[in-house]
Amino acid sequence: MKLDPAVVELLRLDAEQTTVSSAGGGGCSSASTFKITSKLSDGTEKRFFMKTGKGGNAEVMFAGEHASLRAIHDTVPSLCPQSYGHGRFSSQSSTSFLVTDFLNLTSRSAPTSSAPSLAAKLAKLHTTPAPVPDGYDKPMFGFPVTTCCGDTPQDNSFKDSWADFFANNRLRFILGRVEKSNSVDKELHTLVEMIASRVVPRLLGDEHLNNGQGVKPVVVHGDLWSGNAGVGTIGSDTGAQDIVYDSSACYAHNEFELGIMKMFGGFGGSFLKEYHDLCPKTEPVAEYEDRVKLYELYHHLNHYAMFGGSYRSGAVNIMRSLVRKYGE
């Protein structure tokens, strides 16, 4: 396979010294992945990872992942691969692409280098203030571009209030996706509205969190289940270390990250202890578990929108318990 001229131009490679081969799974149902290997003018070899996909959703997905990786990499460079760009093939305009550093993944049990742990890197990401978006005078909740959590393009329009963003841009937005995929469900609709209108202000209101100081937006990965984290080397680095990929970033409350991590597991008590030693739980600490449960709810609803089935019962169980406790 020859490398498309648009990618050659983006990476400024010599096409005659470059090869492309399959790289296995693509991180989403519609993507294909490739390894690009190029011999540079100084005689060294450089490898890149490329995703490709067809249609408008692929273009949106890759633009979002590019911006997500850049946001994470700008804050903690060793946490994720660097993204070099995205676009459309010049030889086949219906095909979009994303190019990043190549990851050499190893076994999770493989010895790691002296680099910081995943918990330490994530804590650094989550204690670094988000940048001020263009056109604003302070950090905001949201993200400059649409990002996709799975196959779901998310509404990242900026909000000043975290409770407002989570209630509207996440819960009410994903309810619309659920009803589009599975038809209107009166019980589910009523529960989501009760959560958004009663529970979210009660648990996440600025006047409630951190003794009335609210929370500050930080960059979160956004889709950090165990399948999007691993151990390996980035590009030409040596020494395996903890890394993440397939990100769906936004500027959010740091604990929002923990919802999907709890939903699918794979991050044990020692991870959370180290993480919270460096990034303390938000006050009131007594409500921490319920906030994480609330954030997990979003991912149950998103999976129900994408896949249907048993994810509905998981969402309903979470909502009933939170409404009983906070929604009356």
C-alpha positions as CSV (number, residue, x, y, z in Angstrom):
1,M,0.0,0.0,0.0
2,K,1.3,3.4,-0.9
3,L,0.9,6.3,1.4
4,D,-1.7,8.9,0.3
5,P,-0.1,12.2,-0.9
6,A,-2.0,14.2,1.7
7,V,-0.3,12.2,4.5
8,V,3.1,12.5,2.8
9,E,2.7,16.2,2.7
10,L,1.4,16.5,6.3
11,L,4.4,14.5,7.6
12,R,6.9,15.9,5.1
13,L,8.1,12.4,4.2
14,D,9.9,10.9,1.2
15,A,7.2,8.7,-0.4
16,E,9.9,6.5,-1.9
17,Q,11.4,5.8,1.5
18,T,8.0,5.1,3.2
19,T,6.0,1.9,3.6
20,V,2.5,1.3,5.1
21,S,1.3,-1.9,6.7
22,S,-1.8,-2.9,8.7
23,A,-1.7,-2.3,12.4
24,G,-4.7,-4.3,13.6
25,G,-7.7,-3.0,15.5
26,G,-8.8,0.6,15.2
27,G,-10.3,1.5,18.5
28,C,-13.8,2.0,17.0
29,S,-16.0,-0.1,14.8
30,S,-15.5,1.9,11.6
31,A,-11.8,2.6,11.7
32,S,-8.9,0.8,10.0
33,T,-5.4,1.2,11.4
34,F,-1.9,1.3,9.8
35,K,1.8,1.6,10.7
36,I,3.8,4.1,8.6
37,T,7.5,3.5,8.5
38,S,9.8,6.0,6.8
39,K,13.5,6.3,6.4
40,L,14.5,9.9,7.1
41,S,17.3,11.9,5.4
42,D,19.7,11.3,8.3
43,G,19.3,7.6,7.9
44,T,17.1,7.0,11.0
45,E,13.7,5.4,10.9
46,K,10.5,7.0,12.0
47,R,7.2,5.2,12.7
48,F,3.7,6.7,12.8
49,F,0.3,5.3,13.6
50,M,-2.6,6.1,11.2
51,K,-6.4,5.6,11.5
52,T,-8.6,5.9,8.5
53,G,-12.4,5.9,8.1
54,K,-15.1,6.9,5.7
55,G,-17.9,9.4,6.0
56,G,-18.6,12.5,7.9
57,N,-18.6,10.9,11.3
58,A,-15.0,9.6,10.8
59,E,-13.9,13.2,10.0
60,V,-15.6,14.5,13.1
61,M,-14.2,11.7,15.2
62,F,-10.6,12.2,14.0
63,A,-10.7,16.0,14.4
64,G,-11.9,15.4,18.0
65,E,-9.3,12.8,18.8
66,H,-6.6,15.0,17.3
67,A,-7.6,17.9,19.6
68,S,-8.0,15.6,22.6
69,L,-4.5,14.1,22.2
70,R,-3.0,17.5,21.7
71,A,-4.7,18.8,24.9
72,I,-3.4,15.9,27.0
73,H,0.0,15.9,25.4
74,D,0.5,19.6,26.0
75,T,-0.1,19.1,29.7
76,V,1.6,15.7,30.3
77,P,3.6,14.8,27.2
78,S,4.5,11.3,28.3
79,L,0.9,10.3,29.0
80,C,-0.3,9.8,25.4
81,P,1.0,9.8,21.8
82,Q,1.5,13.1,20.0
83,S,-1.0,13.7,17.2
84,Y,0.5,15.2,14.0
85,G,-2.7,16.0,12.2
86,H,-5.9,14.8,10.5
87,G,-7.6,15.4,7.1
88,R,-8.8,13.7,4.0
89,F,-7.0,11.6,1.5
90,S,-6.3,13.5,-1.7
91,S,-6.7,10.3,-3.7
92,Q,-10.0,9.4,-2.1
93,S,-11.8,12.3,-0.6
94,S,-14.4,10.2,1.2
95,T,-11.6,8.7,3.4
96,S,-10.5,10.7,6.5
97,F,-7.3,10.0,8.4
98,L,-5.5,10.7,11.7
99,V,-1.8,10.4,12.3
100,T,-0.1,10.0,15.7
101,D,3.1,8.7,17.2
102,F,3.3,4.9,16.9
103,L,2.7,3.0,20.2
104,N,4.7,-0.1,21.0
105,L,2.3,-1.8,23.5
106,T,3.6,-4.5,25.8
107,S,2.1,-6.7,28.4
108,R,0.6,-4.8,31.4
109,S,2.9,-6.9,33.6
110,A,6.0,-5.9,31.7
111,P,8.6,-4.0,33.7
112,T,8.2,-0.2,33.3
113,S,10.8,2.5,33.3
114,S,11.4,5.0,36.0
115,A,8.7,7.2,34.5
116,P,5.8,8.3,36.7
117,S,2.9,5.9,37.1
118,L,-0.5,6.3,35.4
119,A,-2.0,7.5,38.7
120,A,0.7,10.2,39.0
121,K,0.4,11.3,35.3
122,L,-3.4,11.4,35.6
123,A,-3.2,13.4,38.8
124,K,-0.9,15.9,37.1
125,L,-3.4,16.2,34.2
126,H,-6.2,16.8,36.6
127,T,-4.5,19.4,38.8
128,T,-3.4,21.5,35.9
129,P,-5.9,24.3,35.0
130,A,-7.5,24.0,31.6
131,P,-6.5,26.6,29.1
132,V,-8.6,29.7,28.4
133,P,-10.6,29.0,25.1
134,D,-10.4,31.5,22.3
135,G,-12.9,34.3,22.8
136,Y,-13.2,33.8,26.5
137,D,-11.4,35.5,29.4
138,K,-11.3,32.5,31.8
139,P,-11.3,28.6,31.6
140,M,-14.7,27.1,30.7
141,F,-16.3,23.7,30.8
142,G,-16.5,22.1,27.4
143,F,-14.1,21.8,24.5
144,P,-13.2,23.7,21.3
145,V,-14.3,20.9,19.0
146,T,-16.8,18.0,19.0
147,T,-15.4,14.8,20.5
148,C,-16.7,11.3,20.1
149,C,-17.2,8.9,23.1
150,G,-17.4,5.6,21.2
151,D,-19.4,6.5,18.2
152,T,-21.3,9.4,19.9
153,P,-20.5,12.9,18.8
154,Q,-20.7,15.0,22.0
155,D,-22.0,18.5,22.5
156,N,-19.0,20.4,24.0
157,S,-20.3,23.9,23.7
158,F,-18.8,26.0,26.5
159,K,-20.6,26.6,29.8
160,D,-19.5,28.6,32.8
161,S,-21.1,26.2,35.3
162,W,-20.1,22.6,35.6
163,A,-23.6,21.6,36.8
164,D,-25.1,23.3,33.8
165,F,-22.6,21.6,31.4
166,F,-23.2,18.1,32.9
167,A,-27.0,18.4,33.1
168,N,-27.4,19.8,29.6
169,N,-24.4,18.9,27.5
170,R,-24.1,15.4,28.8
171,L,-27.3,14.0,30.4
172,R,-30.0,15.7,28.4
173,F,-28.0,15.5,25.3
174,I,-27.4,11.7,25.6
175,L,-31.1,11.3,26.5
176,G,-31.9,12.6,23.1
177,R,-29.5,10.1,21.5
178,V,-31.0,7.3,23.6
179,E,-34.5,8.2,22.4
180,K,-33.4,8.4,18.8
181,S,-31.9,5.0,19.0
182,N,-34.4,3.2,21.2
183,S,-37.6,5.2,21.0
184,V,-39.1,7.3,23.8
185,D,-39.1,5.5,27.1
186,K,-41.3,7.4,29.6
187,E,-39.7,6.0,32.8
188,L,-36.2,6.6,31.5
189,H,-37.1,10.1,30.3
190,T,-38.6,11.1,33.7
191,L,-35.6,9.7,35.6
192,V,-33.1,11.6,33.5
193,E,-35.0,14.8,33.9
194,M,-35.2,14.3,37.7
195,I,-31.4,13.7,37.8
196,A,-30.7,16.7,35.6
197,S,-33.1,19.1,37.4
198,R,-32.8,18.0,41.0
199,V,-29.8,15.7,41.7
200,V,-27.2,17.5,39.6
201,P,-27.7,21.0,41.2
202,R,-27.8,19.3,44.6
203,L,-24.5,17.3,44.1
204,L,-22.6,19.5,41.6
205,G,-23.7,23.1,42.2
206,D,-20.9,25.7,42.5
207,E,-22.3,26.9,45.8
208,H,-22.1,23.3,47.1
209,L,-18.7,21.9,45.9
210,N,-15.5,22.8,47.7
211,N,-17.2,24.8,50.4
212,G,-18.8,27.2,47.9
213,Q,-15.7,27.6,45.7
214,G,-17.0,25.2,43.0
215,V,-14.6,23.2,40.8
216,K,-12.2,24.4,38.1
217,P,-12.1,22.9,34.6
218,V,-9.2,20.5,33.8
219,V,-8.5,18.4,30.8
220,V,-9.9,14.8,31.1
221,H,-9.3,11.9,28.8
222,G,-13.1,11.4,28.7
223,D,-13.2,7.7,27.7
224,L,-10.6,6.2,30.1
225,W,-11.7,2.5,30.5
226,S,-9.0,-0.1,30.8
227,G,-9.0,-0.8,27.1
228,N,-7.8,2.7,26.4
229,A,-4.8,2.5,28.7
230,G,-1.7,0.3,28.5
231,V,2.0,-0.1,29.0
232,G,4.4,0.6,26.2
233,T,6.7,3.0,24.5
234,I,5.8,6.1,22.4
235,G,7.6,6.6,19.1
236,S,11.4,6.2,19.5
237,D,11.3,6.4,23.3
238,T,12.9,3.6,25.3
239,G,11.6,2.1,28.4
240,A,7.9,1.0,28.8
241,Q,5.6,3.3,30.7
242,D,1.9,3.8,31.4
243,I,0.1,5.5,28.5
244,V,-3.4,6.3,27.3
245,Y,-4.9,6.6,23.9
246,D,-8.3,6.9,22.0
247,S,-9.2,10.0,24.0
248,S,-12.4,12.0,24.0
249,A,-11.3,15.0,25.9
250,C,-13.1,17.9,27.4
251,Y,-12.5,20.5,30.1
252,A,-14.4,19.1,33.1
253,H,-14.5,18.3,36.8
254,N,-11.6,15.9,37.3
255,E,-13.8,13.3,39.0
256,F,-15.9,13.0,35.8
257,E,-12.9,10.9,34.6
258,L,-13.6,8.3,37.3
259,G,-17.1,7.4,36.1
260,I,-16.2,5.2,33.2
261,M,-13.1,3.9,35.1
262,K,-15.5,2.6,37.8
263,M,-18.0,1.3,35.3
264,F,-15.6,-1.1,33.5
265,G,-13.0,-1.6,36.3
266,G,-9.4,-2.4,35.8
267,F,-8.1,0.4,38.0
268,G,-7.7,-1.0,41.6
269,G,-7.6,0.5,45.0
270,S,-3.9,1.1,44.9
271,F,-4.3,3.2,41.8
272,L,-7.0,5.3,43.4
273,K,-5.1,5.7,46.6
274,E,-2.0,7.0,44.8
275,Y,-4.2,9.2,42.6
276,H,-6.1,10.8,45.4
277,D,-2.9,11.3,47.5
278,L,-1.9,13.6,44.6
279,C,-5.3,14.9,43.5
280,P,-7.6,15.0,46.6
281,K,-11.3,14.2,46.5
282,T,-13.6,17.2,46.0
283,E,-15.4,18.4,49.1
284,P,-17.8,17.2,50.4
285,V,-15.8,14.0,50.5
286,A,-18.8,12.2,52.0
287,E,-20.6,12.5,48.6
288,Y,-17.6,11.4,46.5
289,E,-19.0,7.9,45.8
290,D,-22.4,9.4,44.7
291,R,-20.7,11.9,42.4
292,V,-18.7,9.1,40.7
293,K,-22.0,7.1,40.4
294,L,-23.6,10.2,38.7
295,Y,-20.7,10.4,36.3
296,E,-20.9,6.7,35.6
297,L,-24.5,7.2,34.7
298,Y,-23.6,9.1,31.6
299,H,-21.6,6.2,30.2
300,H,-24.4,3.7,30.9
301,L,-26.8,6.0,28.9
302,N,-24.2,6.4,26.2
303,H,-23.7,2.7,25.9
304,Y,-27.5,2.2,25.8
305,A,-27.7,4.8,23.0
306,M,-25.0,2.9,21.1
307,F,-25.8,-0.8,21.9
308,G,-29.2,-1.0,23.6
309,G,-29.8,-4.0,25.8
310,S,-28.9,-4.3,29.4
311,Y,-27.3,-0.9,29.7
312,R,-30.7,0.5,30.4
313,S,-31.1,-1.4,33.6
314,G,-27.7,-0.2,34.9
315,A,-28.7,3.4,34.1
316,V,-32.1,3.0,35.8
317,N,-30.7,1.5,38.9
318,I,-28.2,4.3,39.3
319,M,-30.9,7.0,38.8
320,R,-33.4,5.4,41.2
321,S,-30.8,5.3,44.0
322,L,-29.7,8.9,43.4
323,V,-33.2,10.2,43.2
324,R,-34.1,8.5,46.4
325,K,-31.2,10.1,48.2
326,Y,-31.0,13.5,46.6
327,G,-34.1,14.1,44.4
328,E,-37.0,14.4,46.8
